[in-house]
Amino acid sequence: MSNNITISDVAEALGVSKTTVSRAISGKGRIGAATRKRVLEYIQEHDYKPNVIARGLAQSKTFNICVVMPGDYALVDLPFFQEAIMGIQEIAGMMEYDLLLCIGSGNDMAGLRRIIQNHKVDGVVLLRTMVDDPQVTFLQERRIPFVTAGSCKYKDVKQIDHDHRSACRELTSIMLMRGMKNMALIGGREDNVVNKTRYEGEVNAHELIGKKINDNLVFLNLEGKAYVEKAVDDAIDRGCDCLLCMDDAVCAQAMRRLREAMRRLRERHIKVPQQVKVASFYNSSVLENNVPSITSLSFDSKELGARACKNLLRQIEGEETENRTLLPYEVVLKESTQ
């Protein structure tokens, strides 16, 4: 017999009901041990592989996972999402699950709501978390298994994240030990949890040596090239000796502005990186070919996705999982802070 046989074929060959075959395959429901053994031996002998629909009916599953990524991401954010999704796909594929991609922006949850209400998936991975996150609230209310690839403030939410606070604290501490006294922080939206956490890491580094950050050198909620450029100009005018960029996108824009301003800086006898150093709290391929090379924090985005998927699949199977897992990081020191 070919492996295209159906549950009906197996039932007919063994003289049992289709329900009996389904119960033997799923391991659920009342069925004698001898009958289950006979069914499993038969399907193994004939290399029978129940299709996803049949298995889904037997186990009350869709064998689909929803991956939610924000619709307002910048082009430079794409490598992170690509690597994270690759990690999710790798684990999901091993367990014969498929991915359903959903795009959501801010409070627009129409796509996610439709997917959940139509019972199209067994669980959800959120690739971005916000301080006040309606997606988390919605998924908690619907009692569907989900995990966040990032931290959040909500209780009883399964979270997989990199240790951004410790990473940013360590990189900032290194800059402080190297004599930096007027570091400027340049970053994006404060309602993005990862930005809030990175800011807290910088604050912690100053607190460890009994100092406070200079609020006049903190530039947050910058959206767009023009705002980043103005922040860089203001930071230089206010005597900053190091630009700490919240992520790779901001760092790339800041470096372009510094290159454009080199003539003005030379007239003031300011050199990069001798007098003004640059570091990024997140590294990616965007910064690979920069001159000078950028000191940054390196995180494994693919591993983040893989661990998130493993956690979710364990939830789907009814297993206990840790509420919060923090993954390691690496500080990569390069020319921009020498």
N, C-alpha and C positions, 0 to 999 in steps of 0.2 A: 504494500500500500504506500502511496506517496504521503509526504508530510502535509498535503493539502486537505487531509481528511478533517472532518468536523466532529463536534461533540456528538452529533446524531450518529455518525459512522461508528464511533467508539462504543456508544450505547448499544447500537444494533448488534455489533460483533460480539459483545459480552453478554447480551441479553439483560441489560439493566436500563434504568431510565436515564434521560439526559440530566435530570436533577442529581442523580447519584454520581454521574461523571463530574458534574460541576463541583459537587461537594468534595469529591476526592481530589480534584485539582486545587481548589481553594483551601482545603484543610479545615473548612468550617461546616457546621451542620452535622446532624446525626447520621452516621454511616458506620457500618461495622469495619473493624480493623482488617479483616480478611478481604472484604470487598474493595476497600481503599487500596490495599496492597495489589490486588488483581488489576485494578484500573491503572494504577501508576506503572506497574510492570508492562502492561500492554502499550501504553502511550510511549514509554521509553523504548520498547522494542521496535516500534514503528516510527520513532523519531517524530512523534506528534508534538507540534508547538501550537498551542491555542492562540488565535489572533488576539489583538489588543481588545477588540470589542467584546469577544467572548470572555476574556479574562476580566475585563471591567465589569461585565454583568455578573460574573461569578463572585467577584470580590467587592462589588459596589464601589469601583474606582474608575476614574477616567484615564489614568496613567499619563496625565498632563500636569505640568507645572507652569504657573504664570510668573513671568519675570517682568517687574514694573520698573521702567526707567523714566526719568523726567524728560518732558518735551522741550524744556527750556535750556538744555545743556549747550555749552559752547563747543565749537569744532575741536578745540584742544582737549576737551573732556572725553572725546570719543575713545581714545586708547584705553582709558580706565574701564569704561563700560564694555568694550570689546573683550578685554582680558577677563573681566569678571564673568561675563556671559560664557566665554570659552570654558572657564572652570566649572560653571554650573552645568553646561552641556556635557562635559566629560563625565561627570559623576552621574547625571541623569541618564545619559545614554547607556552606561554600564548597567543601570537598573531598569532599562527598557522604558524610560519615561521620555516624553517629548516636551519641548518648551513652547509656550504661547507668549509672545512678546506683547506687552501693553505699554502704551505711552500715556503718561499723566503729567499734567502741569498744574502746580498749586492746588487749588480746591476743585479742579476739574477731574472728577473721578468717574465720569460716565462710562469709559471703557472698562475700568476695573469693576465697577458696580454691575455692568451687564454680564461680564464673564462669571462673576460669583453667583449672581442671581440665576443664571442659566446652567449652573453646575457643570461648567466646562473644565474645571481643574480640581486637583486634590489639595493644592497648597500654593502659596505665593512667596516669592522673594522680592523684597523692596530694595532697590539699589541706591536709594537716597532717602535720608531721614531729615525731617524738619523739627524745629523746636516744638511747634504746635502742628501735629501731623494728622490731618483728617483721614488719611489712608489707614494709619494704625488704628485709629478709633473705629473706623468702619469694619476692619477685619476682626477686631476684638469682639465687636457686637455680633458679627456673623459666626463667630466661633469656628473659623476655618484655620487650619494650621498655616502659620507664616513665620518668616524669619527676616530680620533686617540686616542688610550688608552695611552696617554702620550702627552707631549708638543712638539711643533715644531715651527720653525721661520716663517713659511709660512703664508701669509695673507689669511683671509676668510676660514680658515680650522677649522672645529668643533673639539675641543679638550677636552677630559676628562682626568684629571690627579690628582694625589695627590699633595699637596703643599710641594714638596720636598725641595725647597729653604728655606722656613720658618722652616721646620722640622730640616734640617741639621744646620741651623743657631741656633736654640734653643738648640739642643744637644751640639753643639760646645760651645755655651755660658755657658752651665752648667759646661762643663769641664774646661773652663777658670775661672769661678767663684770658682771652687774647687782647683785652684792653678796650673793647668797644664800650663807649659810655653814652652814646646818643643813637640808639638803634631805632629805626622807623619801621613800623609794621604796616604793610600794605595788603589789603585783602577785600574779599567780596562780602556777600550778605551774612549778617549775623544770625538770621533765622535758620541758616543751614547749620546743622548740628556739628559737622566736622570743623567748620570755621570757628564756631564757638569753643570747641574743645582745644583747637590749636592755639587760640588766643589765651585760654586758661593755662596752657603749657608755658607760654612765654611769661605770663604773670608769675607763675610758680618759680621759674628760674630766677627772676629778680628777687622774689621774696626770700629765697634760700640764702641770698647774700645781704639781706636787709635793705633792699632797694625797691623803688617803685618805678613802673614804666612812666615815661614822659607822655602824658596824654596829648600833648601838642604834636607828637610824632606817631600817633595812631590814626591810620586812615582806613576805615572800613566801609562796607556797603558801597563799594565802587563797582558800578556796572557800566562797562564800556571803556574803550580805549582812551577817550578824552579825559575821563575822570582819573584813570591810572596815571596818565601823563602829568596831569596837574598835581597829583599827590607826590609824584617823584620830584617835580620842580619845587614844591613846597618843602619837602623833606630836605632837599639839598640846601635850600635857602635858610632853613632852620638849623643847619649845622649837623645833620645826621652823618655818622661815620659808618653806618651799615644799613642796608635795605633788607629787611626780612619779609619775604613775599609769601603770602598765605598758600599759594599753589603754583603750579607750573605755568598756567595761563597768565596769571598776574606777573610772574617773573619774566616771561618772554616779552610782555608788553613793557615792563619796566626797563629791561635791558635795551630794547629798541630806543626808548626815550633817552637813556643814558648815552647811547652811541650818537644820537642826534645832538645831544648837548655837550659833546666832548670839547668843542671849541670854546664854549662858554666856561666850561670847567677848567680848561687849561689856562685861560686868562686869569682865573682866580687861584691858579697853582694847585688845583685839585685833580688827582689822578685816580683812575679805576683800574685795579682794585686797591692800590696803595693807600689812598685816603678814604675812599668809599667802597666798602665791601658789599657783596651781594650773596644772599642764600635763599633757598626755596624750601618751604615746608612739605613740598611734594615734588618728586622727580618723575619724568616720563620721557618718551621719545622726542617730545617737543623741545627739550633742552639739550639733546644729545650733541648737536653740532655747534653749540654756542661758543663764542670766543669772547672772554675767557670761559673755560668750563665752569659749570655752576655747582657750588657746594649745595647739597640737598639731602632730603630724607627719602630713602628708597623703601617702598612697600610692594609686596607681592599680590597684585590685584587678582591674578588667576587663582591663587590659593585662597583668597578671600571668598571668591565665588564658589570654589569647590567645597570649602568648609560650610558655607551657608547651605548649599544643596544637601550635603550629608546630614546636617542638622534637621532640615525640613523633611527629608525622607524618613528619618527616624521618628519624627513627630507623626507623620502619616501612618506609620506602622504601630503607633500607640506606645512608643518607647519614651522613657524619660531622657531629657536632654538638659544640658546646662543653660541657664538663663543668659549668661554673657560669657563670651570667649574673646580674649584679646590676643591678636597675632603679633609676632615680633616685627622689628624694623631694622634698618641699617643707616647709620650716618655716613654719608659719602663726602669726604672733604676734598675739594678741588681748588683750581686756581683763583676763583672769584673771592676767596677769603684769605688768601695767602698774604 
